[in-house]
Amino acid sequence: MNGLIRLEVLRVLRNRKFLFFSVIYPSVLFLLIAGTADPTATLGDTGLTLPAYMMVSLASFGALTAVLMGNSERIAKERENGWVRQLRLTPLPGRGYVLAKTAGAAVGALPAIVLVFVVAAVVKDVRLDAWQWLALTAAIWAGSLVFAALGVAIGYAATGDAVRPITMIVYFGLSLLGGLWMPTTTFPRWLQDLAAWLPTHAYAALGRAIEQQHAPGVRDVAVLLVFLVLFTGGAARLYRKDTSQA
C-alpha cells in the first residue's frame, strides 16, 4: 500500500497541467478579484477586508480543485482501462486504493493553499498571527477530505466519458453557490439562505472564523460533518457495488 501511495503522490507532482489548475489558478483568481481592492476597507459586518475574506475563499477553492477534480477523473478512467481490476488481483485492500488516491490529492491541495496565503500576504499585505496561519492551513487542508470523498464517489458513479462533465457541474456549482468566487452577501436573500447549507460555504466559514479569532459556527461544523458522512457512505457503497460487478 505504501508503494501505491508513493506512486500516486509522484503522479500528482509530475502532472504539470493539473498542478497549474490546482495550485496556480486559485492564486491568479485571487489577484483578479482582490488585486484592486482597498486593503483597509472591511466587508460588511465581517470585520474582514476583501483580500482577507477572499484569501480563505480561494485557498478553499484551490484545495477543492485538487481533491475533487483529481480524484474523480482518475478513478473513473482507471476503472475503465482495467487498472482497478488489476489491483484487485493483488493483496492490496480496497481501502488502500482509496487511501492512495486521497493522499495523492492531498499533496496537490497543500501547495494550492499555501500559495494563495503567500500571494495575499505579499501582494495585499494580509497580516495574521502565526497561530492563525497554521490553524488556517490545517483547517482548510483537513476540510478538503469532505470533497475528496465526493471525488471518490463521482469516480465510482460515472463512466470515463461522463465523469468530466459531471465533475465540472458539481465543481463549478459548489464553488459559485458556496461563495468561493464572490462574497455571498452579494447574492439575493433566497440564494444566501441556500448557500448557508452548502458544504463549500461551511468549509470557507471555518477559515473565516479563525481569521476573526472566534469559534466556528455550530451549523457550519454540522453541515460539513453531515456531508462528510454522506459522501463517504456513498463512496463506500459505490465501491462495493463496483467490486461485486467486477
BALOBA-1460 file (C-alpha; in Angstrom, 3 decimals):
// residues 246
<rec num="1" residu="m" x="0.000" y="0.000" z="0.000"/>
<rec num="2" residu="n" x="2.864" y="2.404" z="0.796"/>
<rec num="3" residu="g" x="4.247" y="1.852" z="-2.693"/>
<rec num="4" residu="l" x="0.935" y="2.778" z="-4.301"/>
<rec num="5" residu="i" x="0.679" y="5.911" z="-2.155"/>
<rec num="6" residu="r" x="4.167" y="6.983" z="-3.269"/>
<rec num="7" residu="l" x="3.190" y="6.311" z="-6.891"/>
<rec num="8" residu="e" x="0.062" y="8.452" z="-6.598"/>
<rec num="9" residu="v" x="1.977" y="11.305" z="-4.971"/>
<rec num="10" residu="l" x="4.600" y="11.233" z="-7.742"/>
<rec num="11" residu="r" x="1.896" y="11.184" z="-10.414"/>
<rec num="12" residu="v" x="0.352" y="14.325" z="-8.965"/>
<rec num="13" residu="l" x="3.691" y="16.145" z="-8.718"/>
<rec num="14" residu="r" x="4.608" y="15.231" z="-12.316"/>
<rec num="15" residu="n" x="1.273" y="16.338" z="-13.790"/>
<rec num="16" residu="r" x="2.090" y="19.924" z="-14.756"/>
<rec num="17" residu="k" x="-1.350" y="20.659" z="-16.206"/>
<rec num="18" residu="f" x="-3.075" y="19.504" z="-13.025"/>
<rec num="19" residu="l" x="-0.643" y="21.433" z="-10.831"/>
<rec num="20" residu="f" x="-1.314" y="24.622" z="-12.799"/>
<rec num="21" residu="f" x="-5.065" y="24.448" z="-12.332"/>
<rec num="22" residu="s" x="-4.981" y="23.269" z="-8.725"/>
<rec num="23" residu="v" x="-2.024" y="25.326" z="-7.456"/>
<rec num="24" residu="i" x="-1.584" y="28.436" z="-9.614"/>
<rec num="25" residu="y" x="-5.133" y="29.054" z="-10.860"/>
<rec num="26" residu="p" x="-6.602" y="29.904" z="-7.397"/>
<rec num="27" residu="s" x="-3.861" y="32.485" z="-6.802"/>
<rec num="28" residu="v" x="-4.498" y="34.057" z="-10.212"/>
<rec num="29" residu="l" x="-8.203" y="34.297" z="-9.359"/>
<rec num="30" residu="f" x="-7.326" y="35.904" z="-6.034"/>
<rec num="31" residu="l" x="-5.324" y="38.610" z="-7.808"/>
<rec num="32" residu="l" x="-8.130" y="39.208" z="-10.318"/>
<rec num="33" residu="i" x="-10.793" y="39.524" z="-7.614"/>
<rec num="34" residu="a" x="-8.896" y="41.219" z="-4.795"/>
<rec num="35" residu="g" x="-5.985" y="42.784" z="-6.667"/>
<rec num="36" residu="t" x="-7.506" y="46.276" z="-6.868"/>
<rec num="37" residu="a" x="-9.467" y="46.118" z="-3.604"/>
<rec num="38" residu="d" x="-8.838" y="48.581" z="-0.800"/>
<rec num="39" residu="p" x="-6.677" y="46.641" z="1.706"/>
<rec num="40" residu="t" x="-8.137" y="48.599" z="4.649"/>
<rec num="41" residu="a" x="-11.905" y="48.709" z="3.931"/>
<rec num="42" residu="t" x="-13.883" y="45.977" z="5.707"/>
<rec num="43" residu="l" x="-16.542" y="43.818" z="4.075"/>
<rec num="44" residu="g" x="-19.958" y="44.261" z="5.643"/>
<rec num="45" residu="d" x="-20.212" y="43.127" z="9.254"/>
<rec num="46" residu="t" x="-17.470" y="40.501" z="8.901"/>
<rec num="47" residu="g" x="-14.721" y="42.831" z="10.103"/>
<rec num="48" residu="l" x="-12.511" y="41.403" z="7.353"/>
<rec num="49" residu="t" x="-11.038" y="43.194" z="4.366"/>
<rec num="50" residu="l" x="-11.949" y="41.842" z="0.933"/>
<rec num="51" residu="p" x="-8.408" y="40.431" z="0.430"/>
<rec num="52" residu="a" x="-8.557" y="38.596" z="3.786"/>
<rec num="53" residu="y" x="-12.072" y="37.336" z="3.049"/>
<rec num="54" residu="m" x="-11.237" y="36.117" z="-0.461"/>
<rec num="55" residu="m" x="-7.915" y="34.648" z="0.647"/>
<rec num="56" residu="v" x="-9.775" y="31.985" z="2.626"/>
<rec num="57" residu="s" x="-12.335" y="31.500" z="-0.153"/>
<rec num="58" residu="l" x="-9.735" y="30.898" z="-2.844"/>
<rec num="59" residu="a" x="-7.436" y="28.790" z="-0.669"/>
<rec num="60" residu="s" x="-10.503" y="26.608" z="-0.069"/>
<rec num="61" residu="f" x="-11.215" y="26.669" z="-3.810"/>
<rec num="62" residu="g" x="-7.662" y="25.514" z="-4.546"/>
<rec num="63" residu="a" x="-7.967" y="22.585" z="-2.144"/>
<rec num="64" residu="l" x="-11.376" y="21.718" z="-3.624"/>
<rec num="65" residu="t" x="-9.864" y="21.722" z="-7.119"/>
<rec num="66" residu="a" x="-7.055" y="19.365" z="-6.116"/>
<rec num="67" residu="v" x="-9.115" y="16.755" z="-4.274"/>
<rec num="68" residu="l" x="-12.292" y="16.780" z="-6.362"/>
<rec num="69" residu="m" x="-11.007" y="17.152" z="-9.919"/>
<rec num="70" residu="g" x="-8.009" y="14.924" z="-9.236"/>
<rec num="71" residu="n" x="-9.848" y="12.002" z="-7.684"/>
<rec num="72" residu="s" x="-12.973" y="11.705" z="-9.798"/>
<rec num="73" residu="e" x="-11.429" y="11.641" z="-13.263"/>
<rec num="74" residu="r" x="-8.507" y="9.372" z="-12.411"/>
<rec num="75" residu="i" x="-10.681" y="6.796" z="-10.652"/>
<rec num="76" residu="a" x="-13.268" y="6.680" z="-13.445"/>
<rec num="77" residu="k" x="-10.616" y="6.278" z="-16.134"/>
<rec num="78" residu="e" x="-8.653" y="3.681" z="-14.182"/>
<rec num="79" residu="r" x="-11.847" y="1.659" z="-13.725"/>
<rec num="80" residu="e" x="-12.463" y="1.862" z="-17.456"/>
<rec num="81" residu="n" x="-8.962" y="0.863" z="-18.596"/>
<rec num="82" residu="g" x="-8.784" y="-2.080" z="-16.190"/>
<rec num="83" residu="w" x="-6.171" y="-0.738" z="-13.752"/>
<rec num="84" residu="v" x="-8.515" y="-1.028" z="-10.768"/>
<rec num="85" residu="r" x="-9.400" y="-4.583" z="-11.778"/>
<rec num="86" residu="q" x="-5.717" y="-5.483" z="-11.922"/>
<rec num="87" residu="l" x="-5.157" y="-4.057" z="-8.449"/>
<rec num="88" residu="r" x="-7.934" y="-6.292" z="-7.108"/>
<rec num="89" residu="l" x="-5.814" y="-9.301" z="-8.086"/>
<rec num="90" residu="t" x="-3.091" y="-8.128" z="-5.706"/>
<rec num="91" residu="p" x="-3.111" y="-8.300" z="-1.881"/>
<rec num="92" residu="l" x="-3.892" y="-4.559" z="-1.789"/>
<rec num="93" residu="p" x="-7.127" y="-3.982" z="0.190"/>
<rec num="94" residu="g" x="-9.784" y="-1.772" z="-1.364"/>
<rec num="95" residu="r" x="-9.318" y="0.865" z="1.300"/>
<rec num="96" residu="g" x="-5.645" y="1.056" z="0.292"/>
<rec num="97" residu="y" x="-6.578" y="2.174" z="-3.223"/>
<rec num="98" residu="v" x="-8.935" y="4.856" z="-1.902"/>
<rec num="99" residu="l" x="-6.352" y="5.986" z="0.667"/>
<rec num="100" residu="a" x="-3.687" y="6.275" z="-2.034"/>
<rec num="101" residu="k" x="-5.978" y="8.435" z="-4.170"/>
<rec num="102" residu="t" x="-6.826" y="10.655" z="-1.221"/>
<rec num="103" residu="a" x="-3.170" y="11.031" z="-0.227"/>
<rec num="104" residu="g" x="-2.169" y="11.973" z="-3.759"/>
<rec num="105" residu="a" x="-4.909" y="14.592" z="-3.970"/>
<rec num="106" residu="a" x="-3.995" y="15.973" z="-0.548"/>
<rec num="107" residu="v" x="-0.421" y="16.569" z="-1.728"/>
<rec num="108" residu="g" x="-1.776" y="18.775" z="-4.508"/>
<rec num="109" residu="a" x="-4.081" y="20.613" z="-2.110"/>
<rec num="110" residu="l" x="-1.441" y="21.821" z="0.337"/>
<rec num="111" residu="p" x="0.687" y="23.918" z="-2.074"/>
<rec num="112" residu="a" x="-2.508" y="25.462" z="-3.505"/>
<rec num="113" residu="i" x="-3.478" y="26.639" z="-0.019"/>
<rec num="114" residu="v" x="-0.022" y="27.934" z="0.862"/>
<rec num="115" residu="l" x="0.477" y="29.792" z="-2.427"/>
<rec num="116" residu="v" x="-2.779" y="31.730" z="-2.018"/>
<rec num="117" residu="f" x="-1.662" y="32.694" z="1.503"/>
<rec num="118" residu="v" x="1.746" y="33.850" z="0.268"/>
<rec num="119" residu="v" x="0.239" y="35.928" z="-2.550"/>
<rec num="120" residu="a" x="-2.289" y="37.514" z="-0.165"/>
<rec num="121" residu="a" x="0.411" y="38.388" z="2.365"/>
<rec num="122" residu="v" x="2.926" y="39.730" z="-0.142"/>
<rec num="123" residu="v" x="0.671" y="41.486" z="-2.650"/>
<rec num="124" residu="k" x="-2.267" y="42.605" z="-0.471"/>
<rec num="125" residu="d" x="-0.489" y="42.857" z="2.889"/>
<rec num="126" residu="v" x="-2.825" y="40.426" z="4.684"/>
<rec num="127" residu="r" x="-1.474" y="40.037" z="8.213"/>
<rec num="128" residu="l" x="-2.401" y="37.362" z="10.756"/>
<rec num="129" residu="d" x="-0.792" y="35.907" z="13.866"/>
<rec num="130" residu="a" x="1.430" y="32.865" z="13.406"/>
<rec num="131" residu="w" x="-1.123" y="30.576" z="15.073"/>
<rec num="132" residu="q" x="-3.814" y="31.795" z="12.664"/>
<rec num="133" residu="w" x="-1.733" y="30.945" z="9.589"/>
<rec num="134" residu="l" x="-1.074" y="27.466" z="10.962"/>
<rec num="135" residu="a" x="-4.671" y="26.930" z="12.029"/>
<rec num="136" residu="l" x="-5.974" y="28.138" z="8.654"/>
<rec num="137" residu="t" x="-3.691" y="25.779" z="6.770"/>
<rec num="138" residu="a" x="-4.675" y="22.819" z="8.958"/>
<rec num="139" residu="a" x="-8.412" y="23.592" z="8.845"/>
<rec num="140" residu="i" x="-8.599" y="24.050" z="5.075"/>
<rec num="141" residu="w" x="-6.406" y="21.024" z="4.404"/>
<rec num="142" residu="a" x="-8.391" y="18.794" z="6.779"/>
<rec num="143" residu="g" x="-11.720" y="20.104" z="5.496"/>
<rec num="144" residu="s" x="-10.781" y="19.119" z="1.951"/>
<rec num="145" residu="l" x="-11.335" y="15.478" z="2.966"/>
<rec num="146" residu="v" x="-15.071" y="16.116" z="2.610"/>
<rec num="147" residu="f" x="-14.604" y="16.843" z="-1.082"/>
<rec num="148" residu="a" x="-12.017" y="14.100" z="-1.537"/>
<rec num="149" residu="a" x="-14.771" y="11.648" z="-0.522"/>
<rec num="150" residu="l" x="-17.104" y="13.296" z="-3.045"/>
<rec num="151" residu="g" x="-14.456" y="12.879" z="-5.740"/>
<rec num="152" residu="v" x="-14.162" y="9.157" z="-4.970"/>
<rec num="153" residu="a" x="-17.953" y="8.785" z="-5.121"/>
<rec num="154" residu="i" x="-18.175" y="10.513" z="-8.511"/>
<rec num="155" residu="g" x="-15.277" y="8.443" z="-9.817"/>
<rec num="156" residu="y" x="-17.126" y="5.227" z="-8.998"/>
<rec num="157" residu="a" x="-20.529" y="6.509" z="-10.133"/>
<rec num="158" residu="a" x="-19.566" y="7.891" z="-13.561"/>
<rec num="159" residu="t" x="-18.080" y="6.372" z="-16.689"/>
<rec num="160" residu="g" x="-14.849" y="7.633" z="-18.202"/>
<rec num="161" residu="d" x="-16.734" y="9.695" z="-20.800"/>
<rec num="162" residu="a" x="-19.259" y="11.196" z="-18.389"/>
<rec num="163" residu="v" x="-17.014" y="11.872" z="-15.398"/>
<rec num="164" residu="r" x="-15.592" y="15.197" z="-16.590"/>
<rec num="165" residu="p" x="-18.887" y="16.995" z="-17.332"/>
<rec num="166" residu="i" x="-20.438" y="15.640" z="-14.120"/>
<rec num="167" residu="t" x="-17.441" y="16.722" z="-12.064"/>
<rec num="168" residu="m" x="-17.332" y="20.160" z="-13.694"/>
<rec num="169" residu="i" x="-21.035" y="20.792" z="-12.971"/>
<rec num="170" residu="v" x="-20.572" y="19.799" z="-9.324"/>
<rec num="171" residu="y" x="-17.273" y="21.690" z="-9.056"/>
<rec num="172" residu="f" x="-18.463" y="24.991" z="-10.509"/>
<rec num="173" residu="g" x="-21.867" y="24.740" z="-8.829"/>
<rec num="174" residu="l" x="-20.404" y="24.229" z="-5.357"/>
<rec num="175" residu="s" x="-17.756" y="26.906" z="-5.907"/>
<rec num="176" residu="l" x="-20.120" y="29.573" z="-7.200"/>
<rec num="177" residu="l" x="-23.119" y="28.930" z="-4.954"/>
<rec num="178" residu="g" x="-20.937" y="28.312" z="-1.902"/>
<rec num="179" residu="g" x="-19.386" y="31.768" z="-2.191"/>
<rec num="180" residu="l" x="-15.837" y="30.760" z="-3.091"/>
<rec num="181" residu="w" x="-15.663" y="33.201" z="-6.010"/>
<rec num="182" residu="m" x="-17.567" y="36.110" z="-4.517"/>
<rec num="183" residu="p" x="-18.996" y="37.024" z="-1.112"/>
<rec num="184" residu="t" x="-22.449" y="35.520" z="-0.592"/>
<rec num="185" residu="t" x="-23.540" y="38.924" z="0.729"/>
<rec num="186" residu="t" x="-23.860" y="39.935" z="-2.931"/>
<rec num="187" residu="f" x="-26.448" y="37.179" z="-3.509"/>
<rec num="188" residu="p" x="-30.226" y="37.651" z="-3.309"/>
<rec num="189" residu="r" x="-31.629" y="36.778" z="0.113"/>
<rec num="190" residu="w" x="-33.079" y="33.434" z="-1.014"/>
<rec num="191" residu="l" x="-29.758" y="32.413" z="-2.526"/>
<rec num="192" residu="q" x="-27.887" y="33.377" z="0.641"/>
<rec num="193" residu="d" x="-30.207" y="31.095" z="2.610"/>
<rec num="194" residu="l" x="-29.495" y="28.239" z="0.189"/>
<rec num="195" residu="a" x="-25.722" y="28.839" z="0.213"/>
<rec num="196" residu="a" x="-25.607" y="28.598" z="4.012"/>
<rec num="197" residu="w" x="-26.423" y="24.882" z="3.761"/>
<rec num="198" residu="l" x="-23.798" y="24.000" z="1.148"/>
<rec num="199" residu="p" x="-20.564" y="22.284" z="2.222"/>
<rec num="200" residu="t" x="-18.378" y="24.789" z="0.368"/>
<rec num="201" residu="h" x="-19.936" y="27.706" z="2.264"/>
<rec num="202" residu="a" x="-19.411" y="25.952" z="5.617"/>
<rec num="203" residu="y" x="-15.875" y="24.994" z="4.542"/>
<rec num="204" residu="a" x="-14.795" y="28.589" z="3.914"/>
<rec num="205" residu="a" x="-16.646" y="29.766" z="7.037"/>
<rec num="206" residu="l" x="-14.294" y="27.661" z="9.188"/>
<rec num="207" residu="g" x="-11.319" y="29.620" z="7.877"/>
<rec num="208" residu="r" x="-13.016" y="32.965" z="8.355"/>
<rec num="209" residu="a" x="-13.812" y="32.073" z="11.952"/>
<rec num="210" residu="i" x="-10.073" y="31.607" z="12.508"/>
<rec num="211" residu="e" x="-9.377" y="34.995" z="10.917"/>
<rec num="212" residu="q" x="-11.982" y="36.581" z="13.187"/>
<rec num="213" residu="q" x="-10.488" y="34.761" z="16.185"/>
<rec num="214" residu="h" x="-13.677" y="33.055" z="17.312"/>
<rec num="215" residu="a" x="-15.019" y="29.505" z="17.388"/>
<rec num="216" residu="p" x="-16.531" y="28.107" z="14.179"/>
<rec num="217" residu="g" x="-20.304" y="28.181" z="13.885"/>
<rec num="218" residu="v" x="-22.128" y="25.085" z="15.091"/>
<rec num="219" residu="r" x="-24.162" y="24.934" z="11.882"/>
<rec num="220" residu="d" x="-21.029" y="25.108" z="9.707"/>
<rec num="221" residu="v" x="-19.397" y="22.229" z="11.577"/>
<rec num="222" residu="a" x="-22.620" y="20.215" z="11.462"/>
<rec num="223" residu="v" x="-23.061" y="20.799" z="7.716"/>
<rec num="224" residu="l" x="-19.511" y="19.622" z="6.995"/>
<rec num="225" residu="l" x="-19.893" y="16.528" z="9.178"/>
<rec num="226" residu="v" x="-23.211" y="15.584" z="7.564"/>
<rec num="227" residu="f" x="-21.784" y="15.926" z="4.063"/>
<rec num="228" residu="l" x="-18.657" y="14.002" z="5.069"/>
<rec num="229" residu="v" x="-20.832" y="11.109" z="6.237"/>
<rec num="230" residu="l" x="-22.988" y="11.278" z="3.095"/>
<rec num="231" residu="f" x="-20.066" y="11.449" z="0.665"/>
<rec num="232" residu="t" x="-18.017" y="8.799" z="2.481"/>
<rec num="233" residu="g" x="-21.007" y="6.484" z="2.749"/>
<rec num="234" residu="g" x="-21.841" y="6.996" z="-0.913"/>
<rec num="235" residu="a" x="-18.233" y="6.345" z="-1.968"/>
<rec num="236" residu="a" x="-18.091" y="3.144" z="0.114"/>
<rec num="237" residu="r" x="-21.407" y="1.877" z="-1.287"/>
<rec num="238" residu="l" x="-20.397" y="2.617" z="-4.892"/>
<rec num="239" residu="y" x="-17.012" y="0.963" z="-4.324"/>
<rec num="240" residu="r" x="-18.647" y="-2.217" z="-3.012"/>
<rec num="241" residu="k" x="-21.086" y="-2.211" z="-5.911"/>
<rec num="242" residu="d" x="-18.281" y="-1.805" z="-8.426"/>
<rec num="243" residu="t" x="-16.302" y="-4.607" z="-6.763"/>
<rec num="244" residu="s" x="-19.247" y="-7.023" z="-6.801"/>
<rec num="245" residu="q" x="-19.805" y="-6.418" z="-10.510"/>
<rec num="246" residu="a" x="-16.166" y="-6.994" z="-11.470"/>
